[in-house]
Amino acid sequence: MRAHDFVFAGYAFDQAPSCLSLRYRYEGGPSFEERVFFDFAGRALSPPEEEALDRVFRLILLLSGVSYYKAFAPQRLVSEAFPIDAPTAAFVEKFYRKGLAEFAFKNGISLAERPSFETASLEPPAPVSLDLPRRSLVPVGGGKDSIVTLECLKKAGEPLLLFAVGDAEPIAETIAASGLPAVRARRRLDPAIFALNRKGAMNGHVPVTGILSGIALAAAILKGADRVVMANEHSASAGNLVIDGVEINHQFSKSFEFERDFSNYIERAVGKGLGYFSLLRPLSEIAIAARFSRFPQYFEKFRSCNAAFRQDPKVRAEGWCGNCPKCRFVFLALAPFLAKRDLIAIFGRDLLAEPEQLAGFRALCGLGDWKPFECVGEVSESAAVVAHLAAQKEWESEPVLRELAADLRSSRQELADFSSLFPNRHPHRVPEAYLQMLDACR
């Protein structure tokens, strides 16, 4: 099939089942309808809140389209649903281009000059003024980062509402262990996209955190919260590799760059009085792991391994797979802070004792071609942890660790000092009151 224009055909919100329908099509080609279900009772909205919610629904339409655009990745984006002003076009084009950089690399295509939006000559709408209830909505993904975020805010007495997209077991168990109120949404992609993939359409990683951020904004308005507080750390801003001057970052929609763009768009085009930022942005992954180690009630419940979050519940793993970059990185990140027996109990095995894991750990430490395309920390963090553990009696005899330490020495790689990973020193947009909550949760 030739790559025709990708069209944003329309959207509709049905209040009875609380369902947002998103419609897309290729000009002269297949069409799709995605549905987002908000599984909770909303509240009566003021006229400004209704207007802001509609603008967020439009944003979700634009962001979620990336899952269908990638099938053929054509040159032009066209909106039939509503006219697109130039600032919105620029925001969406950048989201697609940078969010799909890994996809483009793996599929051997260039997004240097695509996609481009067909825009209308109109002024962007002025943001509406919102007076939402004073509460923080915290998206929960079932991993250590969102746990540290919710526990820091909980300790400070911040009014909280947890939010989840989907029903994976680690998410449900994390929410249950927190004892906090929570609401949920479900995203149902059109099965037609999976059929296209089976027939040979292009496929690959999409910037899903950006999509989920839009859905979280809608939940905040529907249920009543004036802040969406994410759990993305400084390390998410580090790219995996640079090709022809283009940085490829698996975690683009978790990066500080995206957070800044997204927040600015909300303030400029949606509404004043609805905030979006990441509480953990000042911290490294290792600093977050140190904080997480103080919450043993979650040790048997949290999961970062992607095998536990597969779309088909029938093939989801019940535990850590133990053989992926995320499993290796979390094992390594927690090793300095947990007793060895406790860490092995979480994973069901000692990954640093398995010689077949060496190549995977080497990639985490910057000794491979590039940092793994996963949500893992910076290579400098991993290397610093390896050097630190190699000097600890409890870990020094691990075969993988011994080889890793020797490889790092022979590579002449300049290693960061382990203690340098802990100060709150990275660029962020955390409001001062929340920064104090984070500092109090050391």
C-alpha positions in Angstrom: 0.0 0.0 0.0 1.3 3.5 -0.8 1.6 5.8 2.1 -1.3 8.3 1.8 -2.1 11.2 4.1 -2.8 10.3 7.7 -6.1 11.8 8.8 -7.4 12.7 12.2 -11.1 12.0 11.4 -12.8 12.9 14.6 -13.5 12.2 18.3 -16.6 11.9 20.6 -17.2 11.5 24.3 -20.1 9.5 25.5 -20.8 10.3 29.1 -23.0 7.3 29.8 -20.2 4.7 29.5 -17.6 7.5 30.0 -16.0 6.5 26.7 -13.8 8.7 24.4 -13.8 7.5 20.8 -10.9 8.5 18.6 -11.2 8.0 14.8 -8.4 7.9 12.2 -7.9 6.9 8.6 -5.5 6.9 5.8 -6.7 8.8 2.7 -7.9 6.0 0.4 -6.8 3.4 2.9 -7.7 1.7 6.2 -9.6 3.4 9.1 -9.3 2.9 12.8 -11.3 3.7 16.0 -9.7 3.6 19.4 -11.6 3.9 22.6 -10.6 5.2 26.0 -12.8 4.2 28.9 -12.8 6.1 32.1 -13.9 3.5 34.7 -15.1 5.9 37.3 -18.0 8.3 38.0 -17.1 11.9 37.1 -18.4 15.1 38.7 -20.4 18.1 37.6 -18.1 20.3 35.6 -18.2 24.1 35.3 -18.3 25.6 31.8 -14.6 26.4 31.8 -13.8 22.8 33.0 -16.0 21.4 30.2 -14.1 23.6 27.6 -10.7 22.5 29.0 -11.8 18.8 29.0 -12.8 19.1 25.3 -9.4 20.6 24.5 -7.7 17.7 26.3 -9.7 15.3 24.3 -8.5 16.9 21.1 -4.9 16.6 22.4 -5.5 12.9 23.2 -6.7 12.4 19.6 -3.5 14.0 18.2 -1.2 12.1 20.5 -2.8 8.7 20.3 -2.7 8.9 16.5 1.0 8.0 16.6 0.1 4.3 17.2 -1.6 4.2 13.8 0.5 6.7 11.9 3.6 4.5 12.2 2.0 1.7 10.1 3.0 3.7 6.9 4.5 6.9 8.3 3.4 9.2 5.4 4.5 12.8 4.8 1.3 14.7 5.7 -1.0 14.9 8.7 -4.5 16.2 8.1 -7.2 17.1 10.6 -10.8 16.8 9.7 -11.9 16.9 13.3 -10.9 20.5 13.9 -8.5 23.1 12.4 -4.9 23.0 13.5 -3.1 26.2 14.4 0.7 26.5 13.8 1.8 26.1 17.5 -0.2 22.9 17.9 1.2 21.6 14.6 4.7 22.3 15.8 4.1 20.5 19.1 2.6 17.4 17.5 5.2 17.2 14.7 8.0 17.2 17.2 6.2 14.6 19.4 5.9 12.3 16.4 9.4 12.9 15.0 11.3 12.5 18.3 8.9 10.0 19.9 9.3 7.7 16.8 13.1 8.2 16.4 13.8 4.6 17.7 11.0 3.2 15.5 12.5 5.0 12.4 16.0 3.8 13.2 14.9 0.1 13.5 12.7 0.4 10.4 15.4 2.0 8.3 13.5 5.2 7.5 14.1 8.9 8.1 11.7 11.3 9.8 13.9 14.3 9.3 11.3 16.0 7.1 8.1 14.2 8.2 5.4 14.3 9.4 4.2 17.8 8.5 0.7 19.1 9.5 -1.7 20.8 7.2 -2.4 23.9 9.2 -5.1 26.6 9.2 -4.5 30.4 9.4 -6.0 31.0 12.8 -4.9 32.3 16.1 -4.5 29.7 18.9 -7.3 29.8 21.4 -6.7 31.5 24.7 -6.4 29.2 27.7 -9.4 29.0 30.0 -9.1 29.8 33.7 -9.6 26.8 35.9 -10.4 26.4 39.6 -9.9 22.7 40.1 -10.0 21.0 43.6 -6.6 21.2 45.3 -5.3 17.6 44.8 -2.5 15.8 43.1 -3.2 13.0 40.6 -0.3 10.5 40.4 -0.2 8.0 37.6 0.9 4.6 38.8 2.8 2.2 36.6 3.6 -0.6 39.1 7.3 0.2 39.2 9.6 1.7 41.9 9.5 5.3 40.6 5.7 5.9 41.0 5.9 4.2 44.4 8.5 6.6 45.6 6.5 9.5 44.2 3.2 8.5 45.9 4.9 7.7 49.2 6.8 11.0 49.3 3.5 13.0 48.8 1.6 10.7 51.1 4.2 11.3 53.9 3.8 15.1 53.4 0.0 14.9 53.7 -0.6 16.0 50.2 -4.2 15.2 49.0 -3.8 12.4 46.5 -5.6 10.5 43.9 -3.8 7.6 42.1 -4.5 6.9 38.5 -3.8 3.9 36.3 -4.3 3.0 32.7 -5.0 -0.7 32.4 -5.4 -3.5 34.9 -2.0 -5.2 35.1 -1.4 -7.0 38.4 1.6 -5.0 39.6 -0.4 -1.8 39.2 -3.4 -3.1 41.1 -1.2 -4.5 43.9 0.7 -1.3 44.2 -2.4 0.7 44.5 -3.8 -1.7 47.1 -0.6 -1.6 49.2 -0.7 2.3 49.1 -4.1 2.5 50.8 -4.9 5.6 48.7 -8.0 6.3 46.5 -7.5 5.5 42.9 -9.3 5.7 39.5 -8.6 3.8 36.3 -8.9 4.2 32.5 -8.6 1.6 29.8 -7.2 2.2 26.4 -8.5 -0.2 23.6 -6.5 0.1 20.4 -8.3 -0.8 17.2 -7.5 -4.5 16.3 -7.1 -3.4 12.7 -3.7 -2.0 13.5 -2.5 -5.4 14.7 -3.9 -7.1 11.6 -1.9 -4.5 9.5 1.2 -5.3 11.4 0.8 -9.0 10.7 0.6 -8.2 7.0 3.9 -6.3 7.1 3.0 -2.8 8.0 5.8 -1.0 10.0 5.7 -1.5 13.7 7.8 -0.4 16.7 8.1 1.6 19.9 5.8 4.6 20.3 6.0 7.5 22.9 3.3 5.9 25.1 4.0 8.1 28.2 2.9 11.1 26.2 -0.4 9.5 25.3 -0.9 8.4 28.9 -0.1 11.9 30.1 -3.0 13.2 28.0 -5.4 10.6 29.4 -4.2 11.5 32.9 -5.0 15.2 32.3 -8.6 14.2 31.3 -8.9 12.1 34.4 -7.7 15.0 36.6 -10.5 17.3 35.2 -13.2 14.6 35.3 -12.5 13.6 38.9 -11.1 16.9 40.3 -7.3 17.4 40.7 -5.2 20.5 39.8 -1.9 18.7 39.3 -0.7 15.7 37.4 2.5 14.6 39.2 4.6 12.2 37.1 7.5 10.0 38.3 10.0 10.5 35.5 13.6 10.9 36.6 16.6 12.8 35.2 18.0 9.6 33.6 15.0 9.5 31.2 16.5 12.5 29.3 19.6 10.6 28.3 19.5 9.3 24.7 20.5 5.8 23.6 22.6 6.8 20.6 23.1 9.5 17.9 22.7 8.7 14.2 23.5 11.4 11.6 23.3 14.1 14.2 19.9 12.8 15.4 19.5 11.7 19.0 17.4 8.6 19.6 15.9 8.4 23.0 13.7 5.4 23.9 12.3 7.5 26.7 11.6 10.7 24.8 8.1 11.2 26.3 9.5 10.7 29.8 12.3 13.3 29.1 12.6 16.8 30.6 12.3 18.1 27.1 8.9 16.6 26.6 7.8 17.6 30.1 8.6 21.2 29.3 6.9 21.1 25.9 3.8 19.4 27.2 3.5 21.7 30.2 3.9 24.8 28.0 1.2 23.4 25.7 -1.2 22.9 28.5 -0.7 26.4 29.9 -0.9 28.0 26.4 -3.7 26.0 24.8 -5.7 24.2 27.5 -6.1 26.0 30.8 -4.5 28.0 33.6 -4.6 26.2 36.9 -3.8 22.6 35.7 -0.2 21.7 36.4 2.0 18.9 35.0 5.5 18.0 36.2 7.6 15.1 37.4 8.5 15.0 41.1 11.6 12.8 40.6 13.2 14.9 37.8 16.0 16.2 40.1 17.1 12.6 40.9 19.1 9.9 39.3 17.7 6.4 39.0 20.1 5.3 41.8 18.9 8.0 44.1 15.4 6.8 43.5 16.4 3.2 44.2 17.8 4.2 47.5 14.5 5.9 48.5 12.5 2.9 47.2 14.5 0.5 49.5 12.8 2.1 52.5 9.4 0.8 51.4 9.6 -3.0 51.9 5.8 -3.3 51.8 6.1 -3.0 48.0 9.0 -5.5 47.4 6.7 -8.4 46.5 4.3 -6.3 44.5 6.3 -3.9 42.3 7.4 -4.8 38.8 9.3 -3.0 36.1 9.7 -5.9 33.7 7.7 -5.4 30.5 6.7 -9.1 30.5 4.2 -8.3 33.3 2.5 -5.6 31.2 1.9 -7.3 27.8 -1.3 -6.2 26.2 -2.8 -9.7 26.1 -3.4 -10.7 29.8 -3.0 -14.4 28.8 0.7 -14.0 28.0 1.6 -11.7 30.9 4.4 -13.0 33.2 3.6 -13.4 36.8 7.1 -12.4 38.0 10.3 -10.8 36.7 11.5 -12.5 33.5 15.1 -12.1 34.7 16.5 -11.8 31.1 15.8 -8.3 29.9 17.5 -4.9 30.3 14.9 -3.6 32.8 15.3 -6.7 35.0 19.1 -6.3 34.9 19.1 -2.6 35.6 16.6 -2.7 38.5 18.6 -5.6 40.0 21.8 -3.6 39.7 20.2 -0.3 41.0 18.8 -2.0 44.1 21.9 -4.1 45.0 23.7 -1.3 47.0 20.7 -0.8 49.2 19.1 -4.2 49.9 20.5 -7.2 51.6 21.5 -9.7 49.0 19.0 -12.3 50.2 16.2 -9.8 49.9 17.1 -8.8 46.4 17.3 -12.4 45.3 13.9 -13.0 46.9 12.4 -10.3 44.7 13.8 -11.6 41.4 13.8 -15.3 42.3 17.5 -15.5 41.2 20.8 -13.8 41.4 21.4 -12.2 38.0 25.0 -11.3 38.8 25.8 -14.9 39.3 24.7 -16.0 35.8 27.5 -15.7 33.2 25.0 -15.6 30.3 23.9 -12.2 31.7 27.3 -10.6 31.1 26.6 -9.1 27.7 23.4 -7.5 28.9 25.1 -5.9 31.9 28.0 -4.7 29.7 25.5 -2.8 27.5 24.0 -1.1 30.6 27.5 0.1 31.5 28.2 1.6 28.1 30.4 -1.3 26.9 28.1 -2.2 24.0 27.2 -0.4 20.8 24.5 1.6 22.5 22.5 1.8 25.7 19.6 -0.7 25.5 16.3 0.5 24.1 14.5 0.3 27.4 13.6 2.5 30.4 16.9 2.1 32.1 19.4 4.5 33.8 22.3 6.3 32.3 25.4 4.2 31.5 27.4 6.3 34.0 25.0 5.2 36.8 25.3 1.5 36.0 29.1 1.7 35.7 29.4 3.6 39.0 27.2 1.0 40.8 29.4 -1.9 39.3 32.5 -0.2 40.6 30.9 0.3 44.0 29.6 -3.2 44.4 32.9 -4.7 43.3 34.4 -3.3 46.5 31.7 -4.7 48.7 32.3 -8.0 50.5 28.8 -9.3 50.0 29.1 -8.9 46.2 32.8 -9.1 45.3 32.8 -12.8 44.4 29.9 -12.6 41.9 31.3 -13.8 38.5 29.5 -11.3 36.3 30.4 -8.4 38.6 34.1 -9.4 38.6 34.2 -9.5 34.8 32.3 -6.2 34.5 34.6 -4.4 36.8 37.6 -5.7 34.9 36.1 -4.7 31.6 35.4 -1.2 32.9 39.0 -0.8 34.1 40.4 -2.0 30.8 38.1 0.4 28.9 39.6 3.4 30.6 36.1 4.7 31.0 36.0 7.6 33.5 33.8 6.4 36.3 31.5 8.7 38.2 31.9 8.5 42.0 29.0 6.6 43.6 28.3 9.4 46.0 27.8 11.8 43.2 24.6 10.0 42.2 22.6 11.3 45.2 22.3 15.1 45.4 19.2 16.8 44.0 21.1 18.6 41.3 19.4 18.0 37.9 17.2 20.5 36.0 13.5 20.3 36.9 10.2 22.1 37.0 9.2 20.9 40.5 7.3 23.6 42.4 9.1 24.6 45.7 6.4 23.1 47.9 6.7 19.8 46.2 10.5 20.0 46.2 10.4 20.2 50.0 8.2 17.1 50.1 10.8 15.3 48.0 13.7 16.5 50.2 11.8 15.3 53.3 11.5 11.8 51.8 15.3 10.9 51.8 
